[in-house]
Amino acid sequence: MFALGNTIAELLISHAQTIVTAESCTGGWIAKVLTDIPGSSHWFECGVVAYSYEAKEALLGVHPQTLQRNGAVSEETVVEMVSGALARYGAGVAVAVTGIAGPGGDTPDKPVGTVWIGWKRRGGYARAEHFLFAGDREAVRRQTVSAALDGVRRILTS
């Protein structure tokens, strides 16, 4: 993950961009990977960890109706998370994650390992992708961080 973080840092610098993270199931792990890189204060704007519905609403602007209709782990919620992070915190690029890392909290239609990741560039449209990761809590979170960072790399090179 460190190598991917370095690649993202180089891309952000070359594009004169900054990034914001909005994290639920990863608990700030994406922000940690990025801020472990020396000089990250030049391109890392901030990271928001929002687990509860209330935090998603207050810190990221997720609509209560979205959470009530779709739940926290949904395409609609991650799109509002990534859009809200970008709008509120002034970066040029945002990534958001929400999911069920386990071992509990799952439902028949949202098993452990269900994750939604969203990405957005300022002036662009949000893109969201659904994942179903295998393994325990640590494995699900690790795979989420890797997929989120890979998506950031992809939007910066497209």
Beta strands, then each sheet from edge to edge (+ up, - down):
strand 1: 19-23
strand 2: 44-49
strand 3: 93-99
strand 4: 114-121
strand 5: 127-132
sheet 1: 2+ 1+ 3+ 4- 5+
end
